[in-house]
């Protein structure tokens, strides 16, 4: 019985991760707000605002509009997630809100783990162009409650994602270089928000599970919960209801959600061998014996 491409990718990644510590190039980061409250998995449709609440954190996305006044749509699926990992990682590395995209589209696609060679309406190139348009035209807000000296404040940050986008790429010939670098200028407040308390993850694991938005979200969440479990010295337990809020899925039945999560969890455990899961019923328990996905030095 031959292996699928997904199965081969998981096995290859697990072998590399088990044998080699992550290099600096293998480290990626995601804003903690986007670990707690995730982007849409599927297209929300033509709604002015989309929001997701988990605990005391709410993420709200306002879609952008084209020059003719028509809505562009909300970012959704795996590609905006891969872009958010890349943006957060680059912003931390360069310490600058200006993110260089390179002189040709194929190089950028390789960097974020997409295939520049595909053609057709469902190719990675076409989907990337569409999702970049949606993501960088959007405005977001992070709303949360914070306690200090016995007092509680409700804090909301409103911001566009990007202030400026400049693309010199030849999208019809992704491998053809240009004279000038394409770049994105992140909004200053958004840049500060995503770099304040990022969650470190293993880029090699991301690339192995990149086709599933649920697996990407669950991996980031479990990485964060493993860090918290190790730091506190006690297990972190999330009920199925809490997980469904955190992961922002649209499953009507809890049993369908559980089935999808358990399928994703099997993939994650292959590429995150240091993750220790407990046996408590009613949710997922992350044990303090877990090893961090990215060990601190």
C-alpha positions in Angstrom: 0.0 0.0 0.0 1.6 3.3 -1.1 1.7 6.3 1.1 -0.1 9.5 0.3 1.9 12.7 -0.2 0.6 13.9 3.2 1.7 10.7 5.0 5.1 10.9 3.3 5.5 14.6 4.4 4.6 13.7 8.0 7.0 10.8 8.2 9.9 12.8 6.6 9.3 15.7 9.0 9.0 13.5 12.1 12.4 11.9 11.2 14.1 15.2 10.8 12.6 16.7 13.9 13.5 13.7 16.0 17.1 13.7 14.8 18.0 17.4 14.6 17.4 20.3 16.9 15.8 23.2 15.1 18.2 25.7 13.6 17.4 29.4 13.7 15.9 29.0 10.2 13.5 26.3 11.5 12.0 28.6 14.1 8.7 30.4 13.4 6.5 32.6 15.6 2.8 33.5 15.8 1.2 36.3 17.7 -0.3 35.0 21.0 -3.7 36.7 20.2 -3.9 34.5 17.0 -3.2 31.4 19.0 -6.1 32.2 21.4 -8.5 33.4 18.7 -8.0 32.0 15.2 -8.8 33.2 11.7 -11.8 31.8 9.8 -11.3 28.3 8.5 -13.8 28.7 5.6 -15.1 31.8 3.7 -17.5 33.7 6.0 -19.1 35.2 2.9 -20.0 38.9 2.3 -20.3 40.0 5.9 -18.9 43.4 7.0 -17.5 42.1 10.3 -16.4 38.6 11.4 -15.4 37.9 15.0 -14.3 35.0 17.2 -14.3 35.1 21.1 -12.3 32.7 23.3 -12.3 33.5 27.0 -11.4 37.1 27.5 -10.0 37.6 24.0 -12.0 38.7 20.9 -10.7 39.0 17.4 -12.7 41.0 15.0 -11.9 41.3 11.2 -13.4 44.0 9.0 -13.0 43.2 5.3 -11.5 45.6 2.9 -13.0 47.2 -0.2 -11.7 47.6 -3.8 -11.5 50.8 -5.7 -14.9 50.3 -7.2 -16.4 50.0 -3.7 -17.0 46.2 -3.8 -16.0 44.1 -0.8 -12.7 42.1 -1.2 -13.7 39.4 1.3 -12.3 38.0 4.5 -9.0 36.1 4.7 -9.6 32.4 5.5 -8.0 29.0 5.3 -4.4 27.9 5.5 -2.7 30.6 3.4 -3.4 33.6 5.7 -2.2 31.5 8.6 1.1 30.7 6.8 1.4 34.5 6.0 0.8 35.4 9.6 3.6 33.0 10.7 5.9 34.5 8.2 5.0 38.1 9.0 5.5 37.6 12.8 8.7 35.7 12.3 10.1 38.3 9.9 9.0 41.2 12.1 10.8 39.7 15.0 13.9 38.9 13.0 14.2 42.4 11.4 12.7 44.4 14.2 11.0 46.5 11.4 7.5 46.8 10.2 8.8 46.8 6.6 8.8 43.2 5.4 10.8 42.5 2.2 9.0 39.9 -0.1 11.9 39.5 -2.6 12.3 40.0 -6.3 10.2 37.1 -7.6 7.0 35.5 -6.5 8.4 31.9 -6.7 11.0 32.7 -4.0 8.5 34.1 -1.6 6.2 31.1 -2.2 9.0 28.7 -1.4 9.8 30.6 1.8 6.2 30.2 3.2 5.9 26.6 2.0 3.8 26.9 -1.1 4.2 25.4 -4.6 5.0 28.1 -7.3 4.8 25.6 -10.1 1.1 24.8 -10.0 -1.4 26.3 -12.5 -5.1 26.7 -12.7 -7.7 28.5 -10.5 -6.9 26.4 -7.4 -3.2 26.6 -7.7 -1.2 27.9 -4.7 -0.2 31.0 -6.8 -3.8 32.0 -7.5 -4.9 31.3 -4.0 -2.0 33.2 -2.5 -2.7 36.3 -4.6 -6.4 36.2 -3.5 -5.6 35.7 0.2 -2.9 38.4 0.3 -5.4 40.8 -1.2 -7.9 39.9 1.5 -5.5 39.9 4.4 -3.6 43.1 3.8 -6.8 45.1 3.0 -8.4 44.0 6.3 -8.6 45.8 9.6 -8.5 43.9 12.8 -9.2 44.5 16.5 -8.1 42.6 19.5 -10.3 43.1 22.6 -9.5 41.7 26.0 -9.9 42.2 29.7 -6.9 42.8 31.9 -6.6 43.0 35.7 -4.1 45.2 37.6 -4.1 45.9 41.4 -7.6 44.5 41.7 -9.1 46.6 39.0 -10.3 45.3 35.6 -10.0 47.1 32.3 -11.5 46.3 28.9 -9.0 47.1 26.3 -9.6 47.2 22.5 -6.9 47.8 19.9 -8.1 48.8 16.4 -5.7 48.7 13.5 -5.2 47.9 9.8 -2.8 45.1 9.1 -0.8 46.9 6.4 -0.2 50.5 5.6 1.3 49.9 2.2 1.9 47.0 -0.2 4.2 47.2 -3.2 4.3 44.2 -5.6 6.8 44.3 -8.5 6.3 40.5 -9.2 5.4 39.0 -12.6 2.5 36.9 -11.4 2.2 35.1 -14.8 5.9 34.0 -14.6 6.5 33.6 -10.8 10.2 32.7 -11.3 11.1 35.8 -13.3 13.0 38.3 -11.2 12.4 42.1 -11.1 14.7 45.1 -10.6 13.1 46.1 -7.4 12.1 44.4 -4.1 8.4 43.9 -3.4 7.5 44.8 0.2 4.8 45.3 2.8 4.7 48.1 5.4 2.8 46.7 8.4 0.7 49.1 10.5 2.9 50.3 13.5 0.3 49.2 16.0 -0.3 45.8 14.3 3.5 45.3 14.2 3.8 46.0 17.9 0.8 43.8 18.7 2.1 40.7 16.9 5.6 41.0 18.2 4.8 41.6 21.9 4.3 38.0 23.1 4.8 35.6 20.2 4.5 31.8 20.5 7.5 29.9 19.1 6.8 26.9 16.8 8.8 24.5 14.6 8.6 25.6 11.0 9.4 22.0 9.9 6.2 20.8 11.6 4.1 23.6 10.1 5.2 22.6 6.6 4.1 19.0 7.2 0.6 19.9 8.3 0.2 23.1 6.2 -2.8 21.8 4.2 -5.2 21.8 7.2 -6.2 25.1 9.0 -7.5 23.1 11.9 -4.2 21.2 12.3 -2.2 24.5 12.1 -4.4 26.1 14.8 -4.4 23.1 17.0 -0.6 22.7 16.7 0.0 26.3 17.8 -2.5 26.0 20.7 -0.9 22.8 22.0 2.5 24.3 21.7 1.4 27.2 23.8 -0.4 25.0 26.3 2.7 22.7 26.6 4.8 25.8 27.4 2.3 26.9 30.1 2.1 23.3 31.5 5.9 23.0 31.8 6.2 26.5 33.3 3.5 25.9 35.9 4.5 22.3 36.6 0.9 21.0 36.2 -1.3 19.8 33.4 -3.4 22.1 31.2 -6.8 20.8 30.4 -9.1 22.1 27.7 -12.7 20.9 27.4 -14.2 20.1 24.0 -16.3 23.3 24.4 -13.2 25.4 25.2 -11.4 23.9 22.2 -14.2 24.6 19.9 -14.2 28.3 20.9 -10.4 28.5 20.7 -10.2 26.9 17.3 -13.1 28.7 15.7 -14.5 25.8 13.8 -18.0 25.6 12.3 -19.0 22.1 13.3 -22.6 22.0 14.4 -22.1 18.7 16.3 -19.5 18.2 19.0 -18.9 14.6 17.9 -17.9 15.8 14.4 -15.6 18.4 16.0 -14.0 15.8 18.2 -13.4 13.5 15.3 -11.8 16.2 13.3 -9.6 17.3 16.2 -8.5 13.8 17.0 -7.5 13.3 13.4 -5.4 16.5 13.5 -4.0 15.5 16.8 -2.6 12.2 15.3 -0.7 14.3 12.7 0.6 16.7 15.3 1.9 14.0 17.6 3.9 12.7 14.6 5.7 16.0 14.1 5.7 17.1 17.7 7.1 13.9 19.5 7.8 15.9 22.7 4.1 16.6 23.3 2.7 14.6 26.2 -1.1 14.1 26.2 -2.9 12.9 29.3 -5.8 10.4 29.5 -8.5 12.7 31.1 -11.9 12.4 29.4 -13.9 15.4 28.1 -11.2 17.2 26.3 -7.4 17.3 25.7 -5.0 17.4 28.6 -1.4 18.6 28.0 1.0 17.2 30.6 4.0 19.1 32.2 6.3 16.3 31.0 5.9 17.8 27.5 9.0 19.1 25.8 8.7 22.6 24.2 8.4 22.6 20.4 11.3 25.1 20.4 13.6 24.7 23.4 14.8 28.0 25.0 18.5 28.5 25.2 
